[in-house]
Amino acid sequence: MNLTPFESEIVDSILWQVEGFKIGRVTERATNRILRATIRRIRPRLIARSEAANEDSREIDHAVPLKVLCRHILSSPDLDRSKLETILQEWLVTVELAASEHGILQKCGLGSRMPQDWDGVDPLARYRIAAIRIRAA
């Protein structure tokens, strides 16, 4: 993963925060809030855009919601820098959507969730379930 020096410091901060949670210094709720705010400072990879997204009405959506990403980070055994960078590389990705498509995700119950049968591999699974047509960025 190509990180800027600032993003590299953020990765160190995430590791420090997770360690604090695992030894009981910080609650899970506080840790999740801090992780979401911290992760937002790392530039995600843009991997796709919906066919309905146009120049005038594009919005950026995390393909894997930050809530799901944080849960995965906190539950990863033996988390180290290498594992964390791999998780961020694979799961911290975005998709450009038309403004109306956020509502479609909400109606499908996928606004901040991945599908229940998600394999943990395909970051575009929410859009497929919601019948949002996606093309590569």
Secondary structure, DSSP 8 states (H G I E B T S, - for coil): ----HHHHHHHHHHHHHHHHHHTTSS-HHHHHHHHHHHHTTS--EEEEEETT--TTSEEEEESS-HHHHHHHHHH-TT--HHHHHHHHHHH-EEEEEEHHHHHHHHHTT-SS---TT--SS-TTHHHHHTT--EEE-
